[in-house]
């Protein structure tokens, strides 16, 4: 029993440490203008939520969360994005990217445009995959591949196959 308790504490401690490090990273880059939703809460109710992918097309083609609408980041167009959304500005929208940095900027633009139920996915698609949740490729098939952006950001992806092509 003692060994089991020690193992549980070790796993919990490692998990909390990783979350704490992710908190530090997101606090460094984000302005906390958009509330977060965690991957487990999104996974429970994803069917009732509009999910927007704020990564670049090459990242989206490798894999994305099922039913996610690609809106991009570098060439994000608010008017074009709004045309893809339900006309109800109270619709729940979750925006994600690799970790939750680019997605905060896109989500905030939606809030400024009048959308009132917008969230940033905490830890992005990396955290989604790190929690063993399914991603699909551009043909709709399940895949283990995740575009890891670059070697530095890719360190945050702990599960799946990292892809770095341009």
VENZI-V629858 format. One record per residue. N is the residue number from 1. RES is the residue in three letters. PSI is psi in whole degrees, 0 to 359 (999 if undefined). NEAR is the number of other C-alpha atoms within 8 Angstrom. D_LAST is the distance of its C-alpha to the last C-alpha in whole Angstrom. Layout:
n = <N;N>
res = <RES;RES>
psi = <PSI;PSI>
near = <NEAR;NEAR>
d_last = <D_LAST;D_LAST>
This chain:
n = <1;2;3;4;5;6;7;8;9;10;11;12;13;14;15;16;17;18;19;20;21;22;23;24;25;26;27;28;29;30;31;32;33;34;35;36;37;38;39;40;41;42;43;44;45;46;47;48;49;50;51;52;53;54;55;56;57;58;59;60;61;62;63;64;65;66;67;68;69;70;71;72;73;74;75;76;77;78;79;80;81;82;83;84;85;86;87;88;89;90;91;92;93;94;95;96;97;98;99;100;101;102;103;104;105;106;107;108;109;110;111;112;113;114;115;116;117;118;119;120;121;122;123;124;125;126;127;128;129;130;131;132;133;134;135;136;137;138;139;140;141;142;143;144;145;146;147;148;149;150;151;152;153;154;155;156;157;158;159;160;161;162;163;164;165;166>
res = <UNK;UNK;UNK;UNK;UNK;UNK;UNK;UNK;UNK;UNK;UNK;UNK;UNK;UNK;UNK;UNK;UNK;UNK;UNK;UNK;UNK;UNK;UNK;UNK;UNK;UNK;UNK;UNK;UNK;UNK;UNK;UNK;UNK;UNK;UNK;UNK;UNK;UNK;UNK;UNK;UNK;UNK;UNK;UNK;UNK;UNK;UNK;UNK;UNK;UNK;UNK;UNK;UNK;UNK;UNK;UNK;UNK;UNK;UNK;UNK;UNK;UNK;UNK;UNK;UNK;UNK;UNK;UNK;UNK;UNK;UNK;UNK;UNK;UNK;UNK;UNK;UNK;UNK;UNK;UNK;UNK;UNK;UNK;UNK;UNK;UNK;UNK;UNK;UNK;UNK;UNK;UNK;UNK;UNK;UNK;UNK;UNK;UNK;UNK;UNK;UNK;UNK;UNK;UNK;UNK;UNK;UNK;UNK;UNK;UNK;UNK;UNK;UNK;UNK;UNK;UNK;UNK;UNK;UNK;UNK;UNK;UNK;UNK;UNK;UNK;UNK;UNK;UNK;UNK;UNK;UNK;UNK;UNK;UNK;UNK;UNK;UNK;UNK;UNK;UNK;UNK;UNK;UNK;UNK;UNK;UNK;UNK;UNK;UNK;UNK;UNK;UNK;UNK;UNK;UNK;UNK;UNK;UNK;UNK;UNK;UNK;UNK;UNK;UNK;UNK;UNK>
psi = <320;319;321;319;316;317;316;315;321;314;314;316;316;316;314;324;316;319;320;320;321;320;315;316;311;323;330;318;332;162;4;41;351;131;150;154;139;162;325;319;321;316;325;327;22;329;336;13;142;124;127;133;114;23;174;161;318;327;315;319;325;311;157;168;137;137;6;140;125;125;347;181;300;318;31;134;110;313;316;319;314;325;340;352;156;150;350;113;357;358;137;125;133;128;137;161;214;310;341;17;303;322;330;319;317;316;321;323;322;320;315;333;357;355;135;359;58;137;155;129;115;118;357;205;335;313;324;309;323;339;19;30;150;139;156;157;186;345;0;6;146;142;158;354;137;130;117;12;289;176;322;309;328;339;337;345;111;343;159;180;120;131;135;4;157;999>
near = <4;5;6;7;8;8;8;8;8;8;8;8;8;8;8;8;8;8;8;8;8;9;8;8;8;10;9;6;7;9;5;7;7;10;8;8;11;9;13;6;8;9;8;6;8;9;4;6;10;12;12;12;15;14;15;9;8;7;11;14;9;12;14;12;9;8;5;10;8;10;11;11;11;5;5;9;7;8;6;7;10;7;7;6;7;7;4;5;9;7;11;10;11;14;16;19;14;12;12;14;11;11;16;15;8;12;14;10;9;11;11;7;6;7;11;8;10;14;13;16;16;12;13;14;12;13;12;12;13;11;7;7;8;10;12;13;13;9;5;7;7;8;9;7;10;12;12;12;10;7;8;5;9;10;7;6;13;7;7;10;7;10;10;9;4;3>
d_last = <50;49;47;45;45;44;41;40;41;38;36;36;36;33;31;33;32;28;29;31;28;25;28;28;24;25;28;26;24;25;29;30;30;29;31;29;29;29;27;30;32;29;29;33;33;29;31;33;30;27;24;21;18;17;13;10;10;7;9;12;11;11;14;16;20;22;24;21;21;17;18;15;15;15;16;19;22;25;27;25;24;28;29;27;29;32;35;36;35;36;34;32;28;26;23;20;16;15;18;20;20;18;20;23;23;22;25;27;27;28;31;32;32;35;33;35;33;30;28;25;24;25;22;20;18;18;22;22;21;23;26;25;25;23;20;19;16;16;19;21;21;21;19;18;14;13;9;11;9;10;13;15;15;14;18;19;18;21;21;18;16;13;9;7;4;0>
